[in-house]
Structures are given as C-alpha cells and as structure tokens.
Amino acid sequence: MPPPNWQSSNVSLFNASDISSPGYYAPAKTALLLADFHSYIIDNAVGANGTAAAANAAALRTWAKSRGIAVVHSLLDLHAAPFATCKNAAGIEAVVQTMTSTGSGTEPAELTSGSPDTTFTRQPGTVSAFLAPGLEQYLRTLNIASILLTGLSTSGTVLRTAASATDAQFVVTTISDACADPDAAVQDVLVNQVLGASGYVATTAQFRAGYDAVQH
C-alpha cells in the first residue's frame, strides 16, 4: 500500500531540481544502507515478511551497485555486550549469544554476494544503525547526501535510523517493502504516516523507476 498522497509526494521524491529530494542527487552522492539483516532477525524477529524484505533489499542492492551507488551495511557487534544502562540487556545478550552459537548472526548470501561492501558494527542495545562508529564519517568522506534505508525492524532500527540520519541533515528515503515489522498494523502506520514526515517513502520498484527516470 503506497503512502497517502503518494502521487503528489512522488513529484518531490524525484525532483531533480530540489536539494531536499533524493532525485536531486547523482549515484555518487547516494548510498544504500542495509540495517540489521542478520539471518536470525530475518527468520525469527519480524514475522513472515522478513524474508520478503531481505529479498527486496537484495534486489535493490544489485540495482544500486549497477548504478554506482555505494552500499553500506550496519550490523550488531556480536562480540560486544550491551551497554550497562540498556533496558533488557540480559534479553539482548541472550539473542546475541544465540546468533553467535548458531551461526545465524551473519547476513544471507543474497545480501553479500559479488563485490564486497563496507560494513560497520555497533554495540548491542544501540538501535539506530546510523550510530555505528565510523559510519557517518564514512558517508561524509564519500560526500554522500542521500540515503536509501532498508532494515529490520521498521519500528526499531529503521525508525531510529531514519530519525538519526535526517537530524544529521541527510536526505532519507525508506524503502517500505525492504523493511518489516512483527506487527503489520505498526508497519502500516510507520510507512504510511510517520516515516514520510521528515523523509520519503517508496517501494523498491517505485524508487528504481523514478530515480532512473531523472538520473538516466
């Protein structure tokens, strides 16, 4: 389901003359961020839509690399403990230990195949993928201004990452079908009413078609 007034918002989404629009920025100034696509999270934490979200993220990654768009991953550091003041630190640590012991802390091959991408890790309990040490500096070194955001879950990592990145003055587009949430109603509210308030929202197909049309 597209966000409200998608047709009108789509005009600004792909406006090549508007500095606040992702359509303004060439591939060299655009990055795709893949957040927390650990196999364990895909399979266990976000319901049946996790696999579909990962598949859409993989398709977007293939397209991005073909266009010269940088691809960056942000994952949990499976060798670190949650920070001391983290709520439910024991529960988070148990999940991390499970990912480590079962080998499910890696990303699926469809998100890592081909030429290698740059990956940053962050301390468990840190929800925003944007706060992985070195990630923002890396994007600025590349002169990135526009971020395509994918990840799991929508109500956790995606929402917090979108807020962090827009506050840091990046243009952020959340790819709605390349993120997922265990609660379908929450997913619907976030992609249709919340994430578009300070950023943009589009499906994988919508973004690819619209961006290619203005950046051909």
C-alpha positions in Angstrom: 0.0 0.0 0.0 1.5 3.4 -1.0 1.8 6.2 1.4 -1.1 8.8 1.5 -1.0 11.2 -1.5 1.8 9.2 -3.0 1.3 10.7 -6.4 1.8 14.2 -5.1 4.7 13.3 -2.8 6.3 11.4 -5.7 6.8 14.7 -7.5 9.1 15.9 -4.8 10.6 12.5 -4.4 12.1 12.6 -7.9 12.5 16.3 -8.3 16.0 16.8 -9.8 16.0 20.5 -9.0 15.1 20.2 -5.3 18.0 19.8 -3.0 15.7 18.1 -0.4 14.7 15.4 -2.8 16.6 12.1 -3.4 16.1 12.7 -7.1 18.4 15.7 -7.0 21.4 13.5 -6.1 23.5 11.6 -8.5 24.5 8.0 -7.7 27.9 9.2 -6.4 26.1 11.1 -3.7 23.7 8.4 -2.8 24.1 5.4 -0.6 22.1 2.3 0.2 22.1 1.4 3.9 21.2 -2.2 4.9 20.5 -2.4 8.6 20.4 -5.5 10.8 19.7 -8.1 8.2 21.1 -10.8 10.5 19.7 -14.2 9.4 18.3 -14.7 13.0 16.3 -11.5 12.8 15.0 -12.2 9.4 13.8 -15.7 10.4 12.7 -15.0 14.0 12.1 -11.4 14.9 9.9 -9.8 12.3 7.4 -12.4 11.2 6.7 -13.8 7.8 7.6 -10.6 6.0 11.3 -10.7 7.0 12.3 -13.0 4.1 10.4 -10.8 1.6 12.1 -7.6 3.0 15.5 -9.2 2.7 14.8 -10.3 -0.9 13.7 -6.8 -1.9 16.8 -5.3 -0.2 19.0 -7.8 -2.2 17.3 -6.7 -5.4 17.8 -3.0 -4.5 21.5 -3.8 -3.7 22.0 -5.3 -7.1 20.4 -2.3 -8.8 22.4 0.1 -6.6 25.7 -1.5 -7.4 24.9 -1.4 -11.1 24.3 2.3 -10.9 27.4 3.1 -8.9 25.5 3.8 -5.6 27.6 2.9 -2.5 26.2 0.0 -0.4 26.8 0.1 3.4 25.8 -2.4 6.0 25.2 -1.8 9.7 25.1 -4.8 12.0 25.2 -5.6 15.6 28.7 -6.4 17.0 28.3 -10.0 18.1 31.5 -9.8 20.2 30.3 -6.9 22.4 28.0 -6.8 25.4 25.0 -4.4 25.6 25.9 -1.1 27.3 25.3 -1.0 31.0 22.2 1.2 31.0 20.5 -0.7 28.2 16.9 -1.8 29.1 16.6 -5.6 28.9 20.3 -6.1 28.5 20.1 -9.7 29.5 17.5 -10.5 26.9 19.5 -8.7 24.2 22.7 -10.5 25.3 20.8 -13.9 25.1 19.8 -13.1 21.5 23.4 -12.2 20.6 24.7 -15.4 22.1 22.1 -17.4 20.2 23.2 -15.7 16.9 26.8 -16.5 17.7 26.3 -20.1 18.7 24.0 -21.0 15.8 25.8 -19.0 13.1 22.6 -17.1 12.5 24.3 -13.7 13.1 25.5 -13.5 9.5 23.6 -11.9 6.6 22.2 -14.2 3.9 24.3 -14.7 0.9 21.9 -12.7 -1.3 23.0 -9.6 0.6 26.7 -10.2 0.4 27.4 -11.9 -2.9 29.5 -10.2 -5.6 32.0 -7.4 -4.9 32.3 -6.6 -1.2 30.5 -3.8 0.5 31.6 -1.7 3.5 30.2 -2.9 6.9 30.1 -1.2 10.3 29.1 -2.8 13.6 27.7 -1.3 16.7 27.2 -2.3 20.3 24.1 -4.3 21.0 21.4 -2.2 22.5 22.2 0.7 20.1 19.1 0.7 18.0 20.0 3.3 15.3 22.1 1.8 12.6 23.4 5.3 11.9 25.2 5.3 15.3 27.6 2.5 14.3 31.1 4.0 15.0 32.6 5.4 11.8 29.5 5.1 9.6 28.5 8.7 9.4 32.1 9.8 8.9 32.5 7.3 6.1 29.4 8.6 4.3 30.7 12.2 4.7 34.1 11.1 3.3 32.2 9.8 0.2 30.3 13.1 0.0 27.0 11.2 0.4 23.9 13.4 0.8 21.1 10.9 0.2 20.4 7.6 2.0 18.2 4.8 0.9 17.2 3.0 4.1 16.3 -0.7 4.4 16.3 -2.9 7.5 14.7 -4.8 10.3 12.7 -3.9 12.2 10.7 -1.0 11.0 9.6 0.1 14.5 13.1 -0.3 15.9 16.2 0.1 13.7 14.5 1.7 10.7 12.6 4.3 12.6 15.5 5.3 14.8 18.0 5.3 11.9 15.7 7.5 9.8 15.5 10.0 12.7 19.2 10.0 13.3 20.1 10.4 9.7 17.6 13.2 9.0 18.7 15.0 12.1 22.3 14.8 10.7 20.9 16.5 7.6 20.9 13.6 5.2 18.0 13.1 2.7 16.5 9.8 3.8 14.2 7.5 1.7 12.8 4.5 3.5 12.2 1.6 1.1 8.9 0.3 2.5 9.0 -3.2 1.1 12.6 -3.7 2.1 11.8 -3.3 5.8 9.4 -5.3 8.0 7.9 -5.3 11.5 6.4 -8.1 13.6 3.2 -6.1 13.9 1.5 -5.4 10.5 -0.5 -2.6 11.9 2.6 -0.8 13.2 4.3 -1.4 9.8 1.4 0.2 8.0 1.3 3.3 10.3 5.0 3.9 10.1 5.4 3.6 6.3 2.1 5.4 5.5 2.0 8.1 8.2 5.3 8.5 10.1 8.4 8.0 8.1 7.4 10.3 5.3 7.1 13.3 7.7 10.7 14.2 7.6 11.9 11.9 4.8 10.5 10.0 1.9 8.9 6.5 1.5 8.8 4.4 -1.6 8.7 0.7 -2.6 11.7 -0.9 -4.3 10.0 -0.7 -7.7 8.8 2.9 -7.3 12.2 4.1 -6.3 14.1 2.3 -9.0 11.8 3.5 -11.8 11.5 7.1 -10.5 15.2 7.5 -9.9 16.3 6.0 -13.2 13.9 8.4 -15.0 15.6 11.5 -13.5 19.1 10.2 -13.3 19.3 8.4 -16.7 
